[in-house]
């Protein structure tokens, strides 16, 4: 069962799509987007972030789905460490 804020957010949105692209253009800090190559959510869903945050970088983790930090922790840690340096 879904709990916490997710359930409330799904209910309150009532199927509406929200466009935050304008707000994303104001982000001016480094942004790392990590996506598992085998995730059921297509990597294209990251395009809004990449198109609107000039400092965004996408890294796709091999041999991982939605949980690359667990399924391919070594590569995840390497990517994150490089980003944080």
Buried (B, 14 or more C-beta within 10 A) or exposed (E): EEEEEEEEEEEEEEEEEEEEEEEBEEBEEEBBBBBBEBBEEEEEEBEBBBEBBEEBBBBBBEEBBEEBBEBBEEBBEEBBEEEEE
